Amino acid sequence: MGPGQGQGDSRLPPGLGGQLVSVSVLALARPFLGVDGVKAGCGSALSAAPQLADGALAATPAGLSRRIKLSRSLIAGGEKTHWLEAVHTSQQEKMSRNEEGQEEAFVSSKAGKSDDKVTSTNPYAGLMNRLRASWLAGKTRPMEYRVSQLEALSRFLDEKKQSILDALAADMRKPPFEGEFAEILLVRNEVNYAINNLSTWMKDENVEKNLVVQLDSVFIRKDPYGVALIIAPWNYPIHLLLLPMIGAIAAGNCVIIKPSEISKNSEALISEMLPNYLDKDCFAVVTAGVEETTKLLENKFDYIFFTGSPRVGKIIMKAAATHLTPVTLELGGKNPCYVADQCNLQNVANRIVWGRFFNAGQSCIAPDYVLCTLETQEKLLPVLRHAINDFYGAEPKESPDYARIINDKQFQRLQALMNGGRVAIGGQTDAKERYIAPTVLVDVSTSAPIMQEEIFGPILPIVTVANLEEAIDFINARERPLSLYAFCDNKAIHQLLDRTSSGGFCGNDTLLHVSLVSLPFGGIGNSGMGKYHGKFSFDTFTHHRASLLRNAGLEAINRIRYPPYSDQKMALLIAAFGVRQHQHSNREVLRQGLLGTAHSKSMNPYAGLMSRLRAAWLAGRTRPMEYRVSQLEALGRFLDEKKKSIMDALAADLRKPCFEVEVSEVILCKNELNHALSNLSSWMKDEHVDRNLVTQLDTAFIRKDPYGVVLIIGPWNYPVQLILVPLIGAIAAGNCVIIKPSEVSSCVEKLIAELLPSYLDKDCFAVVTGGVKETTELLENRFDYIFFTGNSSIGRIIMAAAAKHLTPVTLELGGKNPCYVAEDCDLQNVANRVAWGRFFNAGQTCIAPDYVLCSQETQEKLLPALRRAITEFYGANPQESPDFARIVSDKQFQRLQALMNGGCVAIGGQTDEKERYIAPTVLVDVSISAPIMQEEIFGPILPIVTVANVEEAIDFISARERPLAVYAFSSNKKVLNEVLKRTSSGGFGGNDTIMHMTLITLPFGGIGESGLGMYHGKFSFDTFSHHRTCLLRYTGLEKLNELRYPPYTQRNLALLSSTFEIKRKGSCTLL
């Protein structure tokens, strides 16, 4: 929200093109091989590099004797097309293997007749440029194109099925049944589901309008992000690569995929065969080890999707923070499985054994340990033994239906873990075959490594507890898992569901919740962030762009918001913009003390505060709807009762006019409050979803769980609104919250710290004040969500700090918002709307138009109209107007004064340092290399840049960082739609400025440098809610489940496929 950093010209050279890339770069040296550092569940080469764990992401491993040889750069220019591929060029460059099978690798390129040498230290620069050029050209946007690429993926699965099964068998002796079910059938289901629904998903989503925009178009446009990176693991190397890729393609992105080098046969198959099916200009496969993956992550992607371990997830997120790239991290964890006394234990045993030992336990959602009473354990052990024998025979080693451990490193790790308990079943091993028998441990030490890390292998510990209460306490005392399983009656299931937190929940079965494309899949806390599957994949890879296309005329309606301000205008504005107020109940007002600034001599001055809020959240205090409503109503009373104090504080900080305070700091907050109070009960309801044939008798739904303890850091320009609006969403979602107002707007900071505490519950909400030192100390604590509004440089710091704890973030930043003005407009109407948007709050608004793009002829006509608008709004001398604010600080004033040197003053230009006054100013003859065109202005200065036409304007916008808003004025809807279609931004305003953010039915948020995440209205509630997958299964009808159990048969596979399969529309479907 504050002034942004300098932004260079990122225009790409013409003529970029080439072939689908398969960069074959294998592991380099033993200490850095992926197999040597793999923690349970990790699929990335980065896990092998110990020094990277502390964030030294860009460093080349010291002492590495073998280097990547770069023979030619990937270049593109003129008529020539060049590409990167794996080649054998000379004896010295051939891959050499040592006795352990590690491979030295090289990257070379083939470039027609070119012999250009590599000069860049970034071997992926050319590849990135080519995909970026394809995306900017709009190649991936048409629905027909997306469908063609999805169909190509389907053909790959059909035509290469046997090759896939062979590769999986070679990597981990995965049984063909498990390979076909998990790696092919479920992936084909996603492809078919996406193709069946893509036209619906892509449609603009029309939303409700307020009175002001009744004659306008208001909708959410589903824009692709751009160039996405997908990094996949080794345990399901086809499924976990192609599923997110399906979502990325469906959403219209270009994609680089990076399969795991650990499952080397699957990696080779992907890199050699998949390129033949997909568009060479938009999709690439990169195969790499640690150093190459590190270099790959130095590039600026528009989205990163990673599946692997939490340790590597932290590295990925920290790398993403460098470029403010949003991430989805699908990690893992220790998934508990509670078993009650009254169950049919043979059915329980069958379902647990299937979930634990499928793929030899190398599944991130496998039940990791069992919790039950000692009496239940004694009854469960013989039926577990019986199930294992039924599935794999007396000698599982001889069963064709039992997989092997992926590599020696994992095998040795698992062998060591077995020392954490007493073997009750199994325990046999064979190092040569990397075989570990299905094993059950009892008498397990909860401090042993086996209970401290994800097992990711065929070992099942049983931990005894006294009862359900103790089981819940045990689960809550540990990291939140990716899945939680429970075998018990409905009452106990709902107790567990209500009082625990996990990525997903499955009652009376294991794993099956992942088979439903209608449910989101994703973790929380250490088990990950973000979600995918089905439409959730499409939404994950899609930027939801708020769009408002206004009528170019009817200016009389708009005049109620323009200066000079009056009480009559305010009354009309409230009637036009206001959301009908919720009826307050006569609930008792909570007036308890709340922490202001925390002072402590402790190394962590906020430890006690964090503990208090965490305890309140774990106790479930914030979960009931009645509690949330009471706190929201208290916020409403704060706004009503302290309105005069709020206005006085804002006048002291910014000399903000009372009218602007009422509109931007009070009305917008009240609208959010009333909207939340009116809709909370419906937002909180479990969302039931479609089921497949297998789960027709079961209950499948999405539970909206609060994250936990949330941190909200606000800026100084709208210091009340930009703290309270996210706070409303966080409270509505059931979280505990710490808010940190900006110390720059010191009077408002003091007001919030002193007055807000008397309205909210002291055990669940806190205000922390302070500067850089205090904020730095605060960020060292582990939050469950961080919401930050500010500038991009601080946004990077926030995201990097969040990466240490795998905390999801929303970053509301800023940028240079362009405003294109066509020649066919009513230029006085344009001038009114541009001047209002630019000079409201003295231009200190993140979504203000930052510069105008128009032709030279339009500029000559626009300047007198702007001068007229400024005079009508603020008088002949704006310094004397009560309706024009001041700059917040001396530092900002001096920065803005310096920026005015970037062009010639056409209007305004007067300044008064004592008052921190800068007149509404318009610049012409602006140098695009000057600082004023390289950083967000964030003040009352409006440069005009001349362009020949709309084409040149679009090129100008697209060559720069993506802004928080794009504005366009034209009486021709085709022009507005062209600008909307061919640019990318947080939001879009046609024929007006700023107004799109007043609609609570539209999401507000940036893309790229302008931010990540979204909020307002229900989007705020969703931002602060974890969408928890829930499947509650029927405990009986075990015959139906036997289709999926070993011993596997072709008949069972055919029947299973028919019950799970999603067919393309136009053919018979069982779903």
C-alpha positions, 0 to 999 in steps of 0.5 A: 500500500505504501510507495513501491519499489522501482520497476524496470521494463520487462518487455520481451524480445519478439520472435520467441519460440521453440520446442517443448523442453526436456532439460535432463539434469540429474543428480550431481554428487552424493552429498547433494543427491535427492536420495541422501537427504530425503525426509519422509514424504519429500519429493524434491532434490532440494531436501538433499542440501543441508545448507539450504535448510537455513535459507541459503537458497541461492548459494551453490553447494561449496566444494562441489567438484563437478559442475553443470556444463553449459554449452550454448545459451537458450536464445531467441531472436529474429526468424530463428528459433532455439531450444534446450535439450539433452544431448551427448556431445563428446566423451568428456561430456558424456554422463559418468556413473560411479559405483553407487549410480550417481550421475554427473550431468550437463545441460547443452542446447541445440540452436540451429546454426548458432554457436553462441556461448552461454554468458548468463548465469541463469540457464533457464532464462531463455526457457522462461522468456519463451514461455512468458512470450507465449503467455503474453501473446494470449496463446493459452487463453482460449478454451479450445486451446486448453481443451486440446492440451487436456485431451493431449494429456488424456492421450498420453495416459492412454497410449503410454499406460504400459510404459507408466506402469513399467516405470513405476515398477522399476522405481518402487515395484509398485503393483500394476493395480495400484499404479493403474488406480492411483496414477492413471484412473484418478488422473484421467478422472481429473482430466475428464472432470476439467473438460466437462466443466471448463466452459462453466468455470471460465465464465465471468461470474456476475455478482450483486451490485449496490445502488450506485452501479445498478446500470453497470457490469460487475463481475469476476474475471478468471485470469490465468497467472502466467508461467507456473512451476510444478515440483513433484515428489517421487511417491506418486510421480505421475499423479502428483505431477499431472493433477496440478498440471491439469488445473494449471492448463485448465486455468490457461497458464504456461507450465514448467514441470519438474519431476522428482529425480528420485523416481528416476524411471518415471522422471525419464518417462515424463521427460522423454514422452510427455513432450511429444503430446503438449505444445512446445511453446507453452509447456516444458519439462525440467529434470534436475538435481539440487543445484539446478532446482536452486537456479530454477527457483531464482527465476520469477514464476507467477505461481509455484506448486510444490509437493514434498516435505515441510523442510523443503516447503520452507525453502520453496516459500522463501524463494517465492518470497523473493518474487512475491510468487504465490505458492501451494505447498502440499506437504505431509505429517503424522496422520492420527487414526483414532479407533473406539472400542465399539467398532467392528474391528475386522472392518476397521483393520481392513481399512487401516491396513489398506490405507497404511500399506498401499504403496508400501506406506509411502503415501502422505495421507496414510494413517501414521499411527493408531490411538486406542485404549489398551483393551482395544489394542488387544482386540485390534492386533489379531484382526490386523494380522488377519487383514495383512495375511488376507491381503498379502499372504503369509509371506508378504515379500512374495506377494506381487501386490506389495511395493518396495521402498524407493531407495536405500536411504529411505530403507535405512531410515525406516529400519532405524525407526522400528526401534521406537517400539516393540514389533507385534506384527511383521518386522522382517526386512531385506536390504537387497530388495529394500523390503520391509514387511507390513509392521505393527508396533506396540509399547511405542515411546512417544518421544522416539523418532518414530513419533516425531517424524512422518514415517512414510513407510509400512510401519504402524505404531499403536499408542494407547490412550485412556479415552477420546478426551485423551486422544483429542489432547494428544492430537492437538499437542502435535503439528496439524496433520494432512489427514485425521482418521476416526473409527467410532460412532457419529457423536465421537466423530463430530467431537473429533471433527469439532475439536481438532484441526487437520487438512482433511478428515475421514470417518470410518475409512482411510484415504478415500476422501482423496478420490472425490474431485468435488472435495479440496485437498490440502494441508494446514500448518506444517502439513501445507497450505493451499488446496487443489483437485477438481475446480479447486485446482482451477481456482488455485491457478486462477487470479480472480480479477474484480471487474467493474465496467461503468456507464460513461455518462450519468455524471450527476450520480457521481457528483455526490462523491466529489468535493466540495463535500457537504452533509447533503452529499454524505446522506445521499452517499450513505443511502447509495452505498450503505449495506442494510444494517444488521439488527443488534441483539441485546447481548451483554457487551464484553468490556474487558481489557486488551493488551496494547503494547507488549513490554517484556524483558523476555527474549520473546516479549510476545511469548505470553501473549501468543500462549494466551491466545493459542490456549483460547483458540484450542479451547474452542472459545472463538468457534461458536457463531454466537461468539463471533457475532458478539465480537462483530457487533462490538466492532460496530459499537466501536465505530459508532461510539468512537467515530468522532475520535477516529475523525480527530485522529485522522485529521491529526495524522493526515488532515483527512477531511471528515467526509473522506473519513466517513466514506472510506474509514467508517461506511466501508467498515460498517458495510463489511460488518453488516454483510458479515453479520447478515451472512455468517450463518450461511458462510459457516454451514458445512458445504455438501458436495457431489459423491461418486458411486462408492460414497453414495451412502456416505456424507461428503462435505467441506467444513470451514475451520478457523486457522487459529491465531492470526496476525494483521499488520495495517498501513498508515494511509487508511489506518482504520479501514485496512485494519478493521476490514481484515479483522472482520473477516478473521473474527467471522471465520473464528480466529484469535487475532493480533493486530499491529497498526502502523506507527506512522499514523501515530494518532490512529495507532494510539486510538486503536491501542487505547480504545478498541481493547475495551470492546473485544475479548481480552483472551482472544484479541490483542493490539501490539504497537511499535516500530521495526524492532517490535514488528521484527520480534513479533514475526519471529512467533508462529502465527497460523495466518498473516495478513499484511497491507503495505509495500512490496519490499516489506511484503517480501520480508513478511513472506520470508518470515512466514516461510520459517513457520509455513504460515500462509499469507495475504499480501495487499501491496500496490503498484503503478495503476495505469489509466488509459483514456481513449479519444472518444470519451466525454473528457470532462467526465473522465477528468472528474473521475480521474481527478477524484480517484487520484487526489482523494486522500491526497493521492495516498491510495494504493488503487489510485490511478498512477499515470494516464496513457493517451494520445497527444491529441487527447492530452491537449483536450484532457488538460483543461478538463483536469484543470476545471475538475481540480478547481471545481473540487478544491477551489482556485487555491487547493491549500485553502480547501478543507477537502484536500488532505496532507502528506503523512510525513516529512519523509514522504513529502520530500520523496514526492517533491523529488519525483516531480522532477520527472516531467513538466508541471502542467497543473499545480506543482505548488508545495508547502513543506511546513504543512506537508502540502502538495497541490493536485499536480499534473505532469506532461513530457514525462521521462519513462526512465525517471523515478516517477515512472519507476515507483508507485507515486502514492501522492497527489501527482498525475503524470501523463504519458502519450501513446499512439493508440490502444495497442501501444497502451496495452504493450506499455502496460504489459511490459511492466509489473502487474498493477493492483488496478488497471483503468480504461475510459472509452465510450466503445465497449470493445476498447474496454474489453480489449484492455481487460482481456489483454492486460493482467492486474489485481482489478479492473475499472472501466470508465471510473476509478476506485469504485470497484473496491466499494463492492463487497461482492467483488474480491480485492487483491493484487497479482505479482508485485501488487500482492497475493490473496484476496479479501472483502465480504465472503472472500475475507471469511474464506481467506481466514478459513481452512476448507477442510475436506470431510468424508464420513463413511458407512461402517458396514457393507465391507463387501463393496470395499473388498474390490480395492483390497489385495490380492488384486485381480483384473476383475476387481480393477475393472469393477473398481474403475467403473465405480470411481470413473468420471467419463467425458460428457456425452458418454454414460457416466456413473458419477 
